[in-house]
Amino acid sequence: MAEIQGASGRLEDLPLHNASALAPGVIKRIVFGPGQHWDDYVVRYFILPPGESIPPHTHEWDHFVVAVKGHGQVTVEGVPHDLPELSWGHVPPGVEHVFANVGDTDFAFFCIVPTHGDPHAKKTRMRQDRADRKEREGS
């Protein structure tokens, strides 16, 4: 996959990724990640509709979150943390957490995880690695 060129763009012009398993109506776009200027981490842009939440889950990597619109909440090991517009949050590895929209408008936020922590980015990275190997072997 060729790297996306350019130094800027509009979030809504980025490809949509199916994230319906996370919550009904959730929208996901990858801003930076493999093939898009950053191979080691992924900056995802999520929009979570009012009243929806991403169910409790745990994994072995950090989440770095920046809320940009609406009003969300991240509950970490049962403790709720408010995420109003233009706030940030951190979820350490290995702890149960839930993201929720507690407002009455869409909750939009950026979430940064390592590449192996995002299934779409992980697949892109694997394809890139395979193409690089084929190119080296063909040289």
WOCOR-V874647 format. One line per field, one symbol per residue. ss: DSSP state (H for helix, E for strand, C for the rest). burial: b if it has 24 or more other C-alpha atoms within 12 Angstrom, else e. A space follows every 10 residues. Layout:
BEGIN
ss: ???
burial: ???
END
This chain:
BEGIN
ss: CCCCCCCCCC HHHCCEECCC CCCCCCEEEE EEECCEECCC EEEEEEEECC CCEEEEECCC CCEEEEEEEC EEEEEECCEE EEEECCCEEE ECCCCCEEEE ECCCCCEEEE EEEEHHHCHH HHHHHHHHHH HHHHHHHHC
burial: eeeeeeeeee eeeeeebeee ebbeebbbbb bbbbbbeebe bbbbbbbbbb bbbbeeeeee ebbbbbbbbb bbbbbbeeee bbbbbebbbb beeeebbbbb bbeeebbbbb bbbbbbbbeb bbebbeeeee eeeeeeeee
END
